[in-house]
């Protein structure tokens, strides 16, 4: 095993809109409307895929949502407030780096937000490279994003361990020949990761 590839959301960075909205005391009905109309929308997926801009997403959602355009825009402005590093998992990066692993990220992510956090979050310094979906207009679990990734960094799938919290992404990654680790959103993956590395390396 030479390379470890991390998803970002809910592996290294917490992003749970429902928890944020509840913490901010949004009424249940408003909270559900925001979750359904914004975070589960087709526009959200298109932003992941780099197909539309945030302004276009807000306009499109406003045409079919009970939320006002200004309210939708406010939700989008809160995206970075909903994020924070998962410290126990992030702490693994320098340790893995010292052990000689090459580290990468491969994540579905909106381009505008990624451009903000990549400079705000110190742990990006530990990565040897990475790809976000919006940059190449392909989102997980589309098999093409994994193949593009291998090509860009000249990686062999059987030398890679891929870590993600979403089952369909992990299954797609496994189909390419990578070893995989489904975290189920765990905020502390160190023990399970170590077991997988030991098993793979025959220790």
MOLIN-V834995 format. One record per run of one state. SS is the DSSP state (h for helix, s for strand, l for the rest). FROM is the first residue (numbers start at 1). TO is the last residue. If there is no record, write none. Layout:
ss = <SS;SS>
from = <FROM;FROM>
to = <TO;TO>
This chain:
ss = <l;s;l;s;l;s;l;h;l;h;l;h;l;h;l;h;l;h;s;l;h;l;h;l;s;l;h;l;h;l;s;h;l;h;l;h;s;l;h;l;s;l;h;l>
from = <1;3;7;9;10;13;16;17;24;28;40;42;49;54;63;69;78;80;83;86;87;91;92;99;102;108;111;121;122;127;129;133;137;143;154;157;160;165;167;176;179;183;190;202>
to = <2;6;8;9;12;15;16;23;27;39;41;48;53;62;68;77;79;82;85;86;90;91;98;101;107;110;120;121;126;128;132;136;142;153;156;159;164;166;175;178;182;189;201;203>
